[in-house]
Amino acid sequence: MNRSSKTKPNTAPFTEAAAWRDVGGGWQPLFGSFHGAGYSIEWHDFHAKREFDWAASFHPGCVELCLNLEGHGFVVGDGGRAEFAPNTVGFYHRRDEPLTAKRAAGEPHRFLTVEFSGPFLAKHLAGLEPMLHPVVRAAVINAPGQPATAATVRLTAAQLQLIATLRQPPVYAAAQPVWYQCKALELAVTFLVQPPAETEMFCTRQQRLAQERVEQVIFLLKQNLAAPPSLEELGKKIGCSHFYLSRIFSAQTGQTITQHLRRLRMERAAELLRAGEHNVTEVSLEVGYQSLSHFSAAFHETFGCCPGLYPLQTPTQHPR
């Protein structure tokens, strides 16, 4: 019997395992299957020695939601670009052609992803098509010429807590399939559904405004770490009472403004020390500490070592 000399096309399903080979245990599938369940939840925790090609892990036809805790990265596609900074969340749609996505070199990266298939979203978000974000609508109805990325926004304290819960589900193993699917749908409805501005619910609008005010506070603090505005000055600049500003800041970030300022100062101090162009006293003054002993104590509490030894520590050293 003659056998055809033609080779059969490779029909093996896409797998992302090869994309994460270099990070080893830094890639941890938590639950689900993109090809089976229609969604997949994964945890990532690794240090990138080199710029990391993140795009190689995106399934064709997926909408992936990324809840980014640490590290910087970006996703580019169809003229759009999503920038991921610590404590931000965003999503993107890969069609047949790969996107461009990188994770920064020399940084620790910690993030959780939920990858949805188009059919899964079409089934569970049926009837919500007019309210879907354009990126998601394009995936659900297979519309060409739509953007591939959505702008990132800040994660709230409640969303940060949800990430921890997803890593350690509070239910028995037998109940986890139902529990995880409910959480995946909760995240889809929270981030992928976007009601028109004229029908935006009051509570949703208030949450959005609160988040914008928190982002303004962080921007103003970063502008002058050595002499930041007082709480009263921040309230005047942003246009609300400083009591209200303190309350929404804590609700959104899980930290007081003072605690967050200290974190920003320590992150900047670590950056300056790694650069090696300033001594410890200069760094202390640069980030707003007039007392070297107070600066050293705060730095040691944050990083686990004194500032003079920090540049000698491993590159994975980061705020605790």
Secondary structure, DSSP 8 states (H G I E B T S, - for coil): ----------------GGGGGGGGGGEEEEEEETTTTSEEEEEEEEEESS-EE-GGG--TTEEEEEEEEES-EEEEETTEEEEE-TTEEEEEE--SS--EEEE-TTEEEEEEEEEEEHHHHHHHTTT-GGGB-HHHHHHHHT-TT--SB---EE--HHHHHHHHHHHS-SS-GGGHHHHHHHHHHHHHHHHHB---GGG--HHHHHHHHHHHHHHHHHHHHHHTSSS---HHHHHHHHTS-HHHHHHHHHHHHSS-HHHHHHHHHHHHHHHHHHHTSS-HHHHHHHTT-S-HHHHHHHHHHHHSS-TTTGGGS-TT----
